[in-house]
Amino acid sequence: MTLCLTNTMKRTEEPFVPANPNHVAMYVCRPTVYNFAHIGNARPEVVAAYRNNPAIFPPPETIKASEFPVYLGEEYERLIEETWARIQAA
């Protein structure tokens, strides 16, 4: 039975051949544990019906053509409210 390891640079499995057959030393990086969940990490777990639904995840061209409101600050909001109050009072 041959021990195979994944070569992450080539993205292939290769048989493990030690330089010294009597002594094997291998350094393995420990997995990084994150303190928050990211949507990218959960993507495989999301049901395909949700993941491929354009109403939930619109395509990039739809997002690019969309308009999003921008908050311009309290002074601008106050100006809008005063103007709207004058229009309603007229």
ZALUM-537207 format. One record per residue (C-alpha): residue number from 1; residue in one letter; x, y, z. Coordinates in Angstrom, 2 decimals. Layout:
N
+-----+---------+---------+---------+---------+
: num : residuo :      px :      py :      pz :
+-----+---------+---------+---------+---------+
: NUM :       a :       X :       Y :       Z :
...
+-----+---------+---------+---------+---------+
***
This chain:
90
+-----+---------+---------+---------+---------+
: num : residuo :      px :      py :      pz :
+-----+---------+---------+---------+---------+
:   1 :       m :    0.00 :    0.00 :    0.00 :
:   2 :       t :    1.41 :    3.39 :   -1.02 :
:   3 :       l :    0.96 :    6.50 :    1.07 :
:   4 :       c :   -0.17 :    9.40 :   -1.13 :
:   5 :       l :   -0.17 :   13.07 :   -0.17 :
:   6 :       t :   -1.82 :   15.98 :   -1.94 :
:   7 :       n :    0.59 :   18.40 :   -3.56 :
:   8 :       t :   -1.25 :   21.69 :   -3.09 :
:   9 :       m :    0.97 :   23.51 :   -5.59 :
:  10 :       k :    0.18 :   21.05 :   -8.40 :
:  11 :       r :   -3.24 :   20.06 :   -7.02 :
:  12 :       t :   -2.47 :   16.39 :   -7.55 :
:  13 :       e :   -1.92 :   13.37 :   -5.35 :
:  14 :       e :    1.63 :   12.07 :   -5.33 :
:  15 :       p :    3.16 :    9.03 :   -3.63 :
:  16 :       f :    5.17 :    9.86 :   -0.51 :
:  17 :       v :    8.84 :    8.91 :   -0.94 :
:  18 :       p :   11.02 :    9.80 :    2.08 :
:  19 :       a :   14.59 :   10.96 :    1.49 :
:  20 :       n :   15.74 :    8.57 :    4.25 :
:  21 :       p :   13.66 :    5.38 :    4.37 :
:  22 :       n :   14.60 :    4.76 :    8.03 :
:  23 :       h :   13.53 :    8.19 :    9.27 :
:  24 :       v :   10.47 :   10.16 :    8.21 :
:  25 :       a :    9.96 :   13.76 :    9.30 :
:  26 :       m :    6.98 :   15.71 :    8.11 :
:  27 :       y :    5.80 :   19.21 :    9.00 :
:  28 :       v :    2.07 :   19.74 :    8.74 :
:  29 :       c :    0.53 :   23.18 :    9.14 :
:  30 :       r :   -2.17 :   23.32 :   11.74 :
:  31 :       p :   -5.63 :   24.40 :   10.62 :
:  32 :       t :   -6.46 :   28.04 :   11.27 :
:  33 :       v :   -9.50 :   28.50 :   13.47 :
:  34 :       y :  -11.49 :   31.65 :   12.82 :
:  35 :       n :  -13.65 :   33.35 :   15.42 :
:  36 :       f :  -16.43 :   34.27 :   12.99 :
:  37 :       a :  -18.44 :   32.58 :   10.29 :
:  38 :       h :  -18.10 :   33.91 :    6.76 :
:  39 :       i :  -20.59 :   33.31 :    3.94 :
:  40 :       g :  -17.76 :   31.91 :    1.83 :
:  41 :       n :  -17.15 :   29.15 :    4.37 :
:  42 :       a :  -20.84 :   28.23 :    4.47 :
:  43 :       r :  -21.42 :   28.28 :    0.71 :
:  44 :       p :  -21.13 :   24.48 :    0.22 :
:  45 :       e :  -23.66 :   23.93 :    3.01 :
:  46 :       v :  -26.31 :   26.21 :    1.47 :
:  47 :       v :  -28.95 :   24.30 :   -0.47 :
:  48 :       a :  -28.48 :   24.68 :   -4.24 :
:  49 :       a :  -32.05 :   25.99 :   -4.65 :
:  50 :       y :  -31.15 :   28.97 :   -2.43 :
:  51 :       r :  -27.61 :   29.39 :   -3.73 :
:  52 :       n :  -28.78 :   29.59 :   -7.36 :
:  53 :       n :  -31.85 :   31.77 :   -6.70 :
:  54 :       p :  -31.32 :   35.15 :   -8.46 :
:  55 :       a :  -33.77 :   36.84 :   -6.06 :
:  56 :       i :  -31.48 :   35.98 :   -3.12 :
:  57 :       f :  -28.11 :   36.29 :   -4.88 :
:  58 :       p :  -28.57 :   38.55 :   -7.92 :
:  59 :       p :  -26.04 :   38.29 :  -10.74 :
:  60 :       p :  -23.27 :   40.94 :  -10.90 :
:  61 :       e :  -24.86 :   42.74 :  -13.87 :
:  62 :       t :  -28.08 :   43.22 :  -11.89 :
:  63 :       i :  -26.22 :   44.61 :   -8.89 :
:  64 :       k :  -24.21 :   46.93 :  -11.14 :
:  65 :       a :  -27.42 :   48.32 :  -12.69 :
:  66 :       s :  -29.13 :   48.77 :   -9.30 :
:  67 :       e :  -29.44 :   51.98 :   -7.32 :
:  68 :       f :  -28.75 :   52.00 :   -3.60 :
:  69 :       p :  -29.71 :   54.80 :   -1.19 :
:  70 :       v :  -26.79 :   56.63 :    0.37 :
:  71 :       y :  -27.04 :   58.24 :    3.80 :
:  72 :       l :  -25.75 :   61.80 :    3.42 :
:  73 :       g :  -25.83 :   62.77 :    7.07 :
:  74 :       e :  -28.14 :   64.30 :    9.66 :
:  75 :       e :  -27.99 :   67.82 :    8.21 :
:  76 :       y :  -29.19 :   66.60 :    4.82 :
:  77 :       e :  -31.96 :   64.54 :    6.46 :
:  78 :       r :  -33.08 :   67.61 :    8.47 :
:  79 :       l :  -33.18 :   69.69 :    5.25 :
:  80 :       i :  -35.32 :   67.06 :    3.52 :
:  81 :       e :  -37.74 :   66.87 :    6.48 :
:  82 :       e :  -38.09 :   70.68 :    6.65 :
:  83 :       t :  -38.67 :   70.92 :    2.90 :
:  84 :       w :  -41.26 :   68.12 :    3.00 :
:  85 :       a :  -43.04 :   69.82 :    5.93 :
:  86 :       r :  -43.24 :   73.09 :    3.93 :
:  87 :       i :  -44.64 :   71.23 :    0.91 :
:  88 :       q :  -47.31 :   69.55 :    3.06 :
:  89 :       a :  -48.23 :   72.86 :    4.75 :
:  90 :       a :  -48.73 :   74.64 :    1.40 :
+-----+---------+---------+---------+---------+
***
